Amino acid sequence: MQTDNPIISDLAKMLNSAAGTIAGVGREGRDAARERAREFFGGLDFVSREEFEAVKAMAAAAREQADKLEARLAALEAGSPGRGPATD
């Protein structure tokens, strides 16, 4: 014995419609936020991890070479009689 109450039926339809609308608004908000994030981060100049590691290795090699040249210069200056370190 089920009776069809139009008020309850209309209320159920209205709630179902509201739930769909809220879900749609949530999807639109999420998509808009993703698009804004892409625009923001797309304008920044990020480097890849591989590029960073390559430049880091180059800097380490340059530092090592500079240290060797500094030691060689110090040895040459120490070996020259009558010449001290140059002053500017």
Wavefront OBJ file of the C-alpha trace (Angstrom):
o trace
v 0.000 0.000 0.000
v 2.125 2.720 -1.288
v 0.647 6.116 -1.904
v 2.195 8.696 -4.140
v 2.405 11.971 -2.260
v 3.124 14.804 -4.743
v 4.741 17.017 -2.079
v 7.272 14.351 -1.125
v 7.872 13.512 -4.776
v 8.493 17.184 -5.642
v 10.769 17.587 -2.611
v 12.803 14.537 -3.651
v 13.143 15.893 -7.204
v 14.213 19.294 -5.884
v 16.843 17.770 -3.553
v 18.152 15.546 -6.333
v 18.416 18.538 -8.652
v 20.186 20.601 -5.967
v 22.702 17.805 -5.365
v 23.477 17.674 -9.095
v 23.883 21.435 -9.233
v 26.221 21.468 -6.232
v 28.316 18.686 -7.774
v 28.513 20.629 -11.053
v 29.604 23.803 -9.276
v 32.293 21.817 -7.472
v 33.606 20.403 -10.762
v 33.635 23.846 -12.367
v 35.490 25.310 -9.395
v 38.078 22.558 -9.468
v 38.598 22.969 -13.217
v 38.919 26.738 -12.883
v 41.477 26.360 -10.086
v 43.514 23.927 -12.184
v 43.474 26.313 -15.135
v 44.610 29.221 -12.948
v 47.428 27.075 -11.523
v 48.545 26.114 -15.043
v 48.573 29.769 -16.084
v 50.539 30.784 -12.995
v 53.137 28.022 -13.082
v 53.384 28.081 -16.871
v 54.770 31.619 -16.732
v 57.548 30.726 -14.319
v 60.917 29.529 -15.541
v 61.483 26.216 -13.838
v 64.354 23.926 -14.725
v 64.152 20.191 -14.896
v 65.943 18.033 -12.372
v 68.335 16.822 -15.077
v 69.301 20.398 -16.006
v 69.826 21.282 -12.342
v 72.061 18.261 -11.770
v 74.090 19.044 -14.919
v 74.725 22.637 -13.836
v 75.532 21.477 -10.306
v 78.159 19.065 -11.687
v 79.627 21.814 -13.877
v 79.873 24.154 -10.880
v 81.599 21.470 -8.799
v 84.110 20.816 -11.600
v 84.797 24.546 -11.982
v 85.312 24.893 -8.232
v 87.735 21.960 -8.222
v 89.676 23.449 -11.130
v 89.812 26.865 -9.413
v 91.167 25.240 -6.235
v 93.883 23.434 -8.238
v 94.861 26.634 -10.038
v 94.984 28.528 -6.762
v 97.285 25.895 -5.260
v 99.486 25.943 -8.384
v 99.730 29.730 -8.274
v 100.649 29.642 -4.594
v 103.359 27.075 -5.329
v 104.756 29.153 -8.199
v 104.794 32.292 -6.076
v 106.471 30.461 -3.210
v 109.152 29.078 -5.571
v 110.078 32.458 -7.089
v 112.988 34.017 -5.159
v 112.581 37.691 -4.387
v 108.955 37.854 -5.433
v 106.167 37.884 -2.960
v 102.486 37.824 -3.604
v 101.358 40.561 -5.957
v 99.422 43.408 -4.418
v 97.106 45.698 -6.314
l 1 2 3 4 5 6 7 8 9 10 11 12 13 14 15 16 17 18 19 20 21 22 23 24 25 26 27 28 29 30 31 32 33 34 35 36 37 38 39 40 41 42 43 44 45 46 47 48 49 50 51 52 53 54 55 56 57 58 59 60 61 62 63 64 65 66 67 68 69 70 71 72 73 74 75 76 77 78 79 80 81 82 83 84 85 86 87 88
